[in-house]
């Protein structure tokens, strides 16, 4: 991080202003190791490998840190040659493609597939994640002058009140201990009139929920050590990849059968080389089985969150397995 980036951050305990304390290592104009200090409560927070750290790495998101370390690039449009992340980012946020002068907060960056898209607008992007995925994001995006990568907790966001023009949170809320409580932390970060965009897994009921086979295994897999589960998933996908490819040729039915067999199969959906499709299958199969928390929501519940936060111009819609919501903070 650069010394001037401190102005976009705040103490997660008291939300007081932070100052740069001891600097142990620099790389040009950037601080690679040192401390941040709170002027109000005397809190101290480390900077390690260029990333301000407001949480420890040993937390409920450890599996996400592992998966994004192993598969840091696969979802990047600049790597896979698609526009999947670009299209999803601008479709869900409904934001313009040029936002120079704006400040954006990304909550739950993973390896940074959407950080890349947000940064492409010219806005300053503060990109936060709870897990060690910040390591991958910092390598891939942290060198950009308009990106600040931070490790922090959605329940104690280390940023000032009313600092951001826009906030987005994709693929995260369902993986927190209380999705509603996590959501309600986001509006305080917005300036009056600022824009918020979120998505969350859609909650299925009845037979559809019963046939969602990941929930048959999750009581076991989410208790496994992430490294052990990852090895199991990788071996399973690699062993099943060729036979599942034969199933995938069956129109309509084949890919759905593979999904029930816990193979995240995007053949027929994404036009990617077979090696990339297999890597994506390993990543998403591990993701569905490893996360400590998995709390999909109904559209009605998400609408209540926006109402409870007193946001305006609310739009809620569903798309396949996602519920997407956009709104503004009142002026």
C-alpha positions in Angstrom: 0.0 0.0 0.0 1.0 3.6 -0.4 1.1 6.0 2.6 -1.7 8.1 1.0 -4.0 5.1 0.9 -4.4 5.3 4.7 -7.1 8.0 4.2 -9.5 5.4 2.8 -9.2 3.2 5.9 -10.4 3.4 9.5 -10.0 1.5 12.8 -12.5 -1.4 12.8 -12.9 -1.1 16.5 -13.8 2.6 16.9 -13.8 3.9 13.3 -11.2 6.4 14.3 -8.7 7.8 11.8 -5.6 5.7 11.2 -2.0 6.9 10.7 1.0 5.1 9.3 3.2 4.0 12.2 6.4 2.1 12.0 7.6 1.3 8.5 9.7 -1.9 8.4 10.1 -2.3 4.7 9.4 -0.3 1.6 9.4 -1.0 -2.1 9.7 2.3 -3.9 6.8 4.4 -2.8 4.9 1.5 -1.3 4.9 0.1 2.3 5.5 -3.6 2.3 5.7 -4.1 6.0 4.8 -1.9 9.0 1.9 -0.8 11.2 -1.2 1.3 11.1 -2.2 3.1 14.4 -5.5 4.5 15.5 -5.5 8.0 16.8 -8.6 7.4 18.9 -8.3 4.0 20.7 -4.6 3.2 20.2 -5.3 0.2 18.1 -2.5 -1.2 16.0 -2.8 -3.2 12.8 -0.1 -4.8 10.7 0.9 -4.3 7.1 2.2 -7.6 5.7 3.4 -8.1 2.1 1.9 -4.8 1.2 -1.6 -5.6 2.6 -3.1 -3.9 5.7 -4.4 -6.8 8.0 -7.3 -6.2 10.3 -8.0 -9.9 11.0 -6.0 -13.0 11.5 -5.8 -15.6 8.8 -7.2 -18.4 11.0 -10.9 -17.7 10.5 -14.0 -19.3 9.0 -13.0 -18.2 5.5 -9.8 -20.3 5.5 -11.1 -22.6 2.7 -11.6 -19.6 0.4 -8.0 -18.5 1.0 -6.9 -22.0 -0.1 -9.0 -22.1 -3.3 -8.1 -18.7 -4.5 -4.4 -19.4 -3.9 -4.7 -22.6 -6.0 -6.9 -21.0 -8.7 -6.1 -17.3 -8.6 -6.5 -16.6 -12.3 -9.1 -18.9 -13.8 -12.0 -16.5 -13.4 -10.1 -13.5 -14.7 -11.3 -12.4 -18.2 -7.8 -11.2 -18.9 -6.6 -14.8 -18.4 -9.4 -17.0 -19.8 -10.2 -14.8 -22.8 -14.0 -14.4 -22.0 -16.1 -11.5 -20.9 -17.8 -13.4 -18.1 -16.7 -11.3 -15.2 -17.1 -8.0 -17.1 -20.6 -8.8 -18.2 -21.7 -10.0 -14.7 -20.1 -6.9 -13.0 -21.8 -4.3 -15.1 -25.1 -6.3 -15.4 -25.4 -6.6 -11.6 -24.3 -3.2 -10.7 -25.8 -1.2 -13.6 -22.9 1.2 -13.2 -21.2 3.1 -16.0 -18.0 1.9 -17.5 -16.2 5.2 -16.7 -16.2 6.3 -13.1 -13.0 8.2 -12.7 -13.3 10.4 -9.5 -15.5 7.8 -7.7 -14.4 5.7 -4.8 -15.6 2.1 -4.8 -15.6 -0.4 -1.9 -15.6 -4.1 -2.8 -16.5 -6.4 0.1 -15.4 -10.0 -0.5 -13.0 -9.9 -3.4 -11.7 -13.4 -3.5 -8.8 -13.5 -6.0 -10.0 -10.2 -7.5 -12.0 -11.1 -10.7 -14.3 -8.2 -10.1 -11.6 -6.0 -8.7 -10.1 -6.1 -12.2 -13.4 -4.9 -13.6 -14.0 -2.2 -11.0 -10.5 -0.8 -11.5 -11.0 -0.7 -15.3 -13.5 2.1 -14.8 -10.8 4.5 -13.4 -12.4 4.7 -10.0 -10.3 4.2 -6.8 -11.1 0.7 -5.5 -10.7 -0.4 -1.9 -10.9 -4.2 -2.3 -11.4 -6.2 0.9 -11.6 -9.9 1.8 -11.7 -11.9 5.0 -9.4 -14.7 3.8 -5.9 -15.1 2.5 -7.3 -14.6 -1.0 -6.0 -11.1 -0.5 -2.6 -12.5 -1.4 -3.7 -13.5 -4.9 -5.6 -10.2 -5.4 -2.7 -8.2 -4.3 -0.4 -9.9 -6.7 -2.8 -9.5 -9.6 -4.3 -6.0 -8.8 -2.4 -4.5 -6.0 0.2 -2.9 -8.2 -2.4 -0.7 -9.9 -2.4 2.9 -8.6 -6.2 2.9 -8.1 -6.5 -0.3 -6.1 -6.0 -0.8 -2.4 -6.2 -4.4 -1.2 -7.2 -5.0 2.5 -7.8 -8.0 4.7 -10.7 -7.3 7.0 -14.1 -8.5 8.4 -17.4 -7.6 6.9 -18.9 -7.2 10.4 -16.2 -4.7 11.3 -15.3 -3.0 8.0 -12.1 -1.0 8.4 -13.3 2.0 6.5 -14.9 5.4 7.5 -18.6 6.1 7.5 -19.9 7.7 4.3 -16.6 7.5 2.4 -17.7 5.6 -0.7 -19.6 6.5 -3.9 -20.4 2.9 -4.6 -20.2 -0.4 -2.7 -20.6 -3.9 -4.1 -20.6 -7.4 -2.5 -20.8 -10.4 -4.8 -20.7 -14.1 -3.9 -20.2 -13.4 -0.2 -23.3 -12.8 2.0 -24.5 -16.4 1.9 -21.1 -17.5 3.3 -21.2 -15.3 6.4 -22.6 -16.4 9.8 -25.5 -14.0 9.5 -26.2 -12.8 5.9 -28.7 -10.1 7.0 -26.3 -8.7 9.7 -23.5 -8.7 7.1 -25.6 -6.9 4.6 -26.6 -4.2 7.1 -22.9 -3.2 7.5 -22.7 -2.1 3.9 -24.9 1.0 3.7 -23.0 2.9 6.4 -20.0 3.1 4.1 -21.9 4.9 1.4 -22.1 8.6 0.8 -25.6 10.1 0.7 -26.9 9.2 -2.8 -24.3 6.4 -3.1 -25.1 3.1 -4.9 -25.1 -0.4 -3.5 -25.1 -3.7 -5.4 -25.2 -7.2 -3.9 -26.0 -10.8 -4.9 -26.7 -13.9 -2.8 -27.5 -17.5 -3.6 -31.1 -18.2 -4.2 -32.9 -20.5 -1.7 -34.6 -23.5 -3.1 -37.5 -25.2 -1.3 -39.3 -28.5 -1.5 -38.1 -31.2 -3.9 -35.5 -28.9 -5.5 -33.8 -28.4 -2.2 -34.0 -32.1 -1.3 -32.3 -33.0 -4.6 -29.5 -30.5 -4.1 -26.9 -33.1 -3.5 -24.2 -30.8 -2.1 -26.3 -30.6 1.1 -26.1 -34.3 1.5 -22.3 -34.1 1.9 -21.8 -30.7 3.4 -22.3 -31.9 7.0 -19.2 -34.0 6.5 -17.1 -32.0 4.1 -17.3 -28.6 5.8 -15.7 -30.2 8.9 -12.8 -31.6 6.9 -9.5 -29.8 6.8 -9.5 -27.6 3.7 -6.3 -29.2 2.3 -7.7 -32.7 2.8 -11.0 -31.8 1.1 -9.2 -30.0 -1.8 -7.1 -33.1 -2.5 -10.2 -35.3 -2.5 -12.1 -33.0 -4.8 -9.2 -32.6 -7.2 -8.8 -36.4 -7.5 -12.6 -36.9 -7.9 -13.0 -34.4 -10.7 -9.9 -35.6 -12.5 -11.1 -39.2 -12.3 -14.7 -38.3 -13.4 -13.8 -35.7 -16.0 -13.7 -38.0 -19.0 -16.8 -40.1 -18.2 -18.7 -37.0 -17.2 -17.8 -35.5 -20.6 -19.7 -38.3 -22.3 -22.7 -37.5 -20.1 -22.4 -33.8 -20.9 -23.1 -34.6 -24.6 -26.7 -35.6 -23.7 -28.7 -32.5 -24.5 -30.3 -30.7 -21.5 -30.0 -33.7 -19.2 -26.3 -34.5 -19.2 -24.9 -31.4 -17.5 -27.7 -31.5 -14.9 -26.8 -35.1 -14.1 -23.1 -34.1 -13.6 -24.2 -31.3 -11.3 -26.1 -33.9 -9.1 -22.9 -35.9 -9.2 -21.2 -32.8 -7.6 -19.2 -31.9 -10.8 -19.4 -28.2 -11.4 -19.7 -28.7 -15.2 -19.7 -25.6 -17.5 -19.2 -27.5 -20.7 -21.8 -26.1 -23.0 -22.0 -22.8 -21.0 -18.5 -21.4 -21.2 -16.5 -21.6 -24.4 -13.1 -22.4 -22.8 -10.4 -25.0 -23.4 -10.9 -28.3 -21.7 -8.1 -27.7 -19.2 -9.7 -24.5 -18.0 -13.1 -26.1 -17.7 -11.7 -28.8 -15.6 -9.9 -26.3 -13.4 -13.1 -24.3 -13.0 -14.9 -27.5 -12.0 -12.4 -28.3 -9.3 -12.6 -24.7 -8.0 -16.4 -24.6 -7.8 -16.9 -28.1 -6.6 -14.5 -27.4 -3.7 -16.3 -24.1 -3.1 -19.7 -25.7 -2.7 -18.5 -28.3 -0.3 -15.9 -26.5 1.8 -17.5 -23.2 3.0 -18.2 -23.2 6.7 -21.5 -21.3 6.2 -24.0 -21.6 3.3 -27.2 -19.7 3.8 -29.1 -19.1 0.6 -31.9 -16.6 0.7 -35.3 -15.9 -0.7 -36.1 -12.7 -2.8 -38.5 -11.7 -0.1 -35.8 -11.9 2.6 -33.4 -9.8 0.5 -36.1 -7.2 -0.1 -36.6 -6.9 3.6 -32.9 -6.3 4.1 -33.1 -3.3 1.7 -36.2 -2.0 3.5 -34.6 -2.4 6.9 -31.6 -0.4 5.7 -33.9 2.4 4.4 -32.5 2.4 1.0 -34.3 3.8 -2.0 -34.7 3.0 -5.7 -34.5 -0.7 -4.8 -34.4 -3.3 -7.6 -34.5 -7.0 -6.8 -34.4 -9.7 -9.4 -33.5 -13.4 -9.8 -31.3 -15.0 -12.4 -31.0 -18.8 -12.2 -29.3 -19.5 -8.8 -28.7 -15.8 -7.9 -30.7 -13.0 -6.3 -29.4 -9.6 -7.2 -30.2 -6.3 -5.5 -29.4 -2.7 -6.3 -30.3 0.5 -4.5 -29.2 4.0 -3.4 -28.6 5.6 0.0 -31.0 8.5 0.5 -29.6 12.0 -0.2 
